[in-house]
Amino acid sequence: MDIFVYGIINSVSLTLMALGFTFVYGISRVPNFAHGALYVFAGFMTWIVLNKLGLPYPVAIALSLVFSALLGALISVGVLVRIRGMEMSEVIATFALGVAVLEGFRWAGFRGTTYTLPPFVEGSIKFLGVPVDYQRIFVVVLGIGVVIVLWLFTHFARLGLALRGIAQDERAAMMLGIDSDRAATIAMGIGCALAGLAAVILLPLGNIVVDAGYNVLIFAIAVCVMGGLGSWWGAIVASFVIGFAQILTVAYIHPQFQMVVALLAILITLIVKPSGFFGRQKELEERV
């Protein structure tokens, strides 16, 4: 039961980490390698607003999400629009910007494990005989809620439908009057806000450290590669596969091998099925 309960919690956590990355790639085909940096950025911004400015916790969370979305939009307008379609340049640019953000926090003195966010609610309960604190219950509930809201947004909201149109057929969407660059900027802003939302939900479970940005980026890439780049449902399925594999590794081998599981997921997927579970990339036999 411990493996089942914490496997679900870990899987939903991975879904939250990867959702922003796969959203941006699914809409604009931009691999946002600054994703992990935006995760840490939102965590530190929440901590700064909460502890230095003394504003209420909900206000600190809201402001950090707004700042994350604005930073993502700024990256898109200032850099990505100029190199859009040049995949290697997009990877290098976003990764360089992400490293600059992360190491900027380290240079500013945000080191060590003293930076923490309070849980939404203190205490714990027993679920199926397994003690689970309320914050992890919030992770599962809010994670499911985020997926549902995102699905409703992309299927019923006018802006969401426009973004889906760009994702499905960019040229046809442009012929109907949808601005491709504007849609990419909006997608980048929403994706970075999703990274920030994952941070404010998950970081109360631990400490805010710069290195978490690199770890979250690797986890997001592993989930998206296994699920299929650009496939939201594939990312969810892959999150549960990797999530339970990590919990089994923790239970029967060692907690330090969780990152190895993510890296093996990338390697095995690229060897066995390069397009992932639900990806649309051409398989090797189709390219030869």
Helices and strands as residue ranges (DSSP letters): H 2-28, H 35-51, H 57-75, I 76-80, H 81-83, H 87-107, E 124-127, E 130-133, H 134-156, H 158-168, H 170-175, H 180-202, G 203-205, H 212-227, H 232-252, G 255-257, H 258-272, H 284-287
